[in-house]
């Protein structure tokens, strides 16, 4: 969300009111986190297709998702 916020600020896109839900899905053999689902919920502000593209283009590019194990499935959902 930090990287998305910076990109939005630089492009005068208002993301105030955005919320994020994170869900982890466990695998049993071996017992580990198999998938992380990140749901972004944006306020109803009539974003243009270009504004959505700009924000979505940087999702998953911060150091956090890039540092996770490559076998971990990362699902990102955008709810505009």
Sine and cosine of phi, psi and omega as CSV:
sin_phi,cos_phi,sin_psi,cos_psi,sin_omega,cos_omega
0.00,0.00,-0.54,0.84,0.00,-1.00
-0.88,0.47,-0.74,0.67,-0.01,-1.00
-0.90,0.43,-0.65,0.76,0.04,-1.00
-0.90,0.44,-0.64,0.77,0.02,-1.00
-0.90,0.44,-0.66,0.75,0.03,-1.00
-0.90,0.44,-0.72,0.69,0.01,-1.00
-0.89,0.46,-0.67,0.74,0.03,-1.00
-0.89,0.45,-0.72,0.70,0.01,-1.00
-0.86,0.52,-0.70,0.71,-0.02,-1.00
-0.90,0.43,-0.35,0.94,-0.02,-1.00
-0.92,-0.39,0.27,0.96,0.03,-1.00
0.82,0.57,0.69,0.73,0.05,-1.00
-0.95,-0.30,0.83,-0.56,-0.05,-1.00
-1.00,0.05,0.93,-0.36,0.04,-1.00
-0.97,-0.25,0.16,0.99,-0.02,-1.00
-0.84,0.55,0.77,-0.64,-0.01,-1.00
0.99,-0.17,-0.08,1.00,0.04,-1.00
-0.92,0.38,0.66,-0.75,0.08,-1.00
-0.83,-0.55,0.32,-0.95,-0.04,-1.00
-0.70,-0.72,0.73,-0.68,0.14,-0.99
-0.91,-0.41,0.69,-0.72,0.03,-1.00
-0.86,-0.51,0.77,-0.64,0.02,-1.00
-0.85,-0.53,0.72,-0.70,0.09,-1.00
-0.95,-0.32,0.62,-0.79,0.04,-1.00
-0.89,-0.46,0.81,-0.58,-0.06,-1.00
-1.00,-0.04,0.54,-0.84,0.16,-0.99
-0.98,-0.20,0.45,-0.89,-0.05,-1.00
-1.00,-0.09,-0.55,0.84,-0.04,-1.00
-0.76,-0.65,0.97,-0.24,-0.14,0.99
-0.97,0.26,0.35,-0.94,0.00,-1.00
-0.93,0.37,0.93,-0.36,-0.05,-1.00
-0.29,-0.96,0.21,-0.98,0.12,-0.99
-0.97,0.23,0.84,-0.54,-0.04,-1.00
-0.99,-0.14,-0.53,0.85,-0.05,-1.00
-0.50,-0.86,0.58,-0.81,0.13,-0.99
-0.88,-0.47,0.79,-0.62,0.05,-1.00
-0.92,-0.38,0.83,-0.55,0.00,-1.00
-0.91,-0.40,0.90,-0.44,0.02,-1.00
-0.96,-0.27,0.89,-0.45,0.09,-1.00
-0.99,-0.10,0.76,-0.65,0.04,-1.00
-0.89,-0.46,0.94,-0.33,-0.05,-1.00
-1.00,-0.07,0.54,-0.84,0.04,-1.00
-0.91,0.40,0.40,-0.91,-0.01,-1.00
-0.97,0.23,1.00,0.01,-0.05,-1.00
-0.83,-0.56,0.31,0.95,0.03,-1.00
0.80,0.60,0.78,0.63,0.05,-1.00
-0.89,0.45,0.61,-0.79,0.06,-1.00
-0.97,0.23,0.27,-0.96,0.05,-1.00
-0.86,0.50,-0.61,0.79,0.00,-1.00
-0.92,0.38,-0.66,0.75,0.04,-1.00
-0.89,0.46,-0.67,0.74,0.04,-1.00
-0.89,0.46,-0.69,0.72,0.00,-1.00
-0.87,0.49,-0.68,0.73,-0.01,-1.00
-0.87,0.49,-0.75,0.66,-0.03,-1.00
-0.92,0.40,-0.73,0.69,-0.03,-1.00
-0.91,0.41,-0.47,0.88,-0.07,-1.00
-0.90,0.43,-0.39,0.92,-0.04,-1.00
-0.97,-0.25,-0.05,1.00,0.02,-1.00
-0.89,0.46,0.71,-0.70,0.02,-1.00
0.99,0.12,0.14,0.99,-0.04,-1.00
-0.96,-0.26,0.06,1.00,0.01,-1.00
-0.98,0.18,0.21,-0.98,0.00,-1.00
-0.87,0.50,-0.45,0.89,-0.04,-1.00
-0.91,0.43,-0.87,0.49,-0.01,-1.00
-0.92,0.40,-0.47,0.88,0.00,-1.00
-0.96,0.29,-0.31,0.95,-0.01,-1.00
-1.00,-0.07,-0.09,1.00,-0.01,-1.00
-0.97,0.22,0.39,-0.92,-0.02,-1.00
-0.85,0.53,0.66,-0.75,-0.05,-1.00
-0.90,0.44,-0.35,0.94,0.03,-1.00
-0.98,0.19,-0.24,0.97,0.01,-1.00
-0.97,0.25,0.85,-0.52,0.03,-1.00
-0.97,0.24,0.79,-0.61,0.01,-1.00
-0.90,-0.43,0.91,-0.42,0.00,-1.00
-0.94,-0.35,0.82,-0.58,0.01,-1.00
-0.90,-0.45,0.79,-0.61,0.00,-1.00
-0.85,-0.52,0.67,-0.74,0.00,-1.00
-0.93,-0.38,0.86,-0.51,0.01,-1.00
-0.92,-0.38,0.99,-0.13,-0.04,-1.00
-1.00,-0.02,0.00,0.00,0.00,0.00
